[in-house]
Amino acid sequence: MPRPIQAHIDLSALECNLQVVRRASSARIMAVIKANAYGHGLLRAAEALNEAEGFALLDIRDAICLRDAGFSQTILLLEGFFTPDDLPLVAEYDLACVIHTQQQIDMLEAYPKRRSLEAWLKVSSGMNRLGFAPDKFSAALQILKKHPAVRDITLMTHFAHADESTGVAAQLNMFNELAAPYRMARSLANSAALLRYPATHADWVRPGIMLYGASPFVENSSQQLGLRPVMTLQSRIIAVQELSPGEGIGYGGLFRAESPMRVGVVACGYADGYPRHAPTGTPVLVEGQRTRTLGRISMDMLTVDLSALPAADVGSSVTLWGEGLPVEQVAHAAGTISYELLCALTERVPIVTV
Ligand SMILES: *Cc1c(COP(=O)(O)O)cnc(C)c1O
């Protein structure tokens, strides 16, 4: 028997979450499948999301893989191309590119085909990560409009605070002002903006995390948003220890029993992608019952409190996150976000699609 850990990927939940986007917005959907579809598997996710009008990712090899698998939607490279060597492939596979810096415009001289590149011109409206500064934006746009390689231009920006109380107003106003003179398609919204600010929907929305069934907000659960978890990380108890008062458990003996207690050892550790920094008290389900982790997470194992679960024993099922335990709750307890946990799932965890 292999080790009992598995990640279940619920493809019907992925389809349902896409319908949540459909109901929320009439814009075209650019499904974000970067980072191996947030850890869910690139092609597997793309197939379930096939109804989306586009896919956004980072790696040109992944984009080519999608084309080779027969996907004919718009495929957008979110960081565009990196060197002139990328351009023949961009042309051959008809990949849309985010253009965010003057160096990329300079490289476009090497583009092999006239009027065939779909450019997504990015303005940095407050994030200050990728994109032309507002005072450089219209000059960049004029160059692209006249550029022989460019067929079509979409204007885009990305929000820094869509999931927080700061909101999108300042960035939205700046973007709208910059884009106002031009009749071009626009794209602004990530999951948080899509759910909270209909004024950002424009022509293309770019949902990521919500497709995978996690909430982008601290205050709203995925359930409240009508989202279904797609990934459920499951394992089993492989040993039970009886601790006496004062005995510690795991490396560093970080947790010490105050009274006699039963502890379950679960086949899941940081080498599977479970966060090592999850403290004592991080929620976990044993046979569907909520309990907590104890002490330090090891490479291959973690320990859970069975004090209130006398029936639990070797072989009992454990849910680390997913169905019955929203990943954002585990992330919150561990001081991180659901995105990081989902992406961190490692190669050695077998995937089972359900
Ligand atoms: C990752 C990403 C998204 C999706 O963000 P979510 O918060 O996962 O919805 C949208 N747009 C861009 C530019 C991104 O990099």
The ligand as a MOL file (V3000), in Angstrom:
LIG
                    3D

  0  0  0     0  0            999 V3000
M  V30 BEGIN CTAB
M  V30 COUNTS 15 15 0 0 0
M  V30 BEGIN ATOM
M  V30 1 C -3.1150 35.8870 -10.1470 0
M  V30 2 C -3.7610 36.9710 -10.9050 0
M  V30 3 C -5.1620 37.0740 -10.9720 0
M  V30 4 C -6.0900 36.1760 -10.1840 0
M  V30 5 O -6.1260 36.6010 -8.8450 0
M  V30 6 P -7.0950 35.8960 -7.7540 0
M  V30 7 O -6.9110 36.7200 -6.5510 0
M  V30 8 O -6.5490 34.5030 -7.5800 0
M  V30 9 O -8.4430 35.9010 -8.3090 0
M  V30 10 C -5.7070 38.0540 -11.7800 0
M  V30 11 N -4.9140 38.9100 -12.4690 0
M  V30 12 C -3.5720 38.8420 -12.4200 0
M  V30 13 C -2.7600 39.8250 -13.1930 0
M  V30 14 C -2.9490 37.8900 -11.6300 0
M  V30 15 O -1.6100 37.8440 -11.5620 0
M  V30 END ATOM
M  V30 BEGIN BOND
M  V30 1 1 1 2
M  V30 2 1 2 3
M  V30 3 2 2 14
M  V30 4 1 3 4
M  V30 5 2 3 10
M  V30 6 1 4 5
M  V30 7 1 5 6
M  V30 8 2 6 7
M  V30 9 1 6 8
M  V30 10 1 6 9
M  V30 11 1 10 11
M  V30 12 2 11 12
M  V30 13 1 12 13
M  V30 14 1 12 14
M  V30 15 1 14 15
M  V30 END BOND
M  V30 END CTAB
M  END
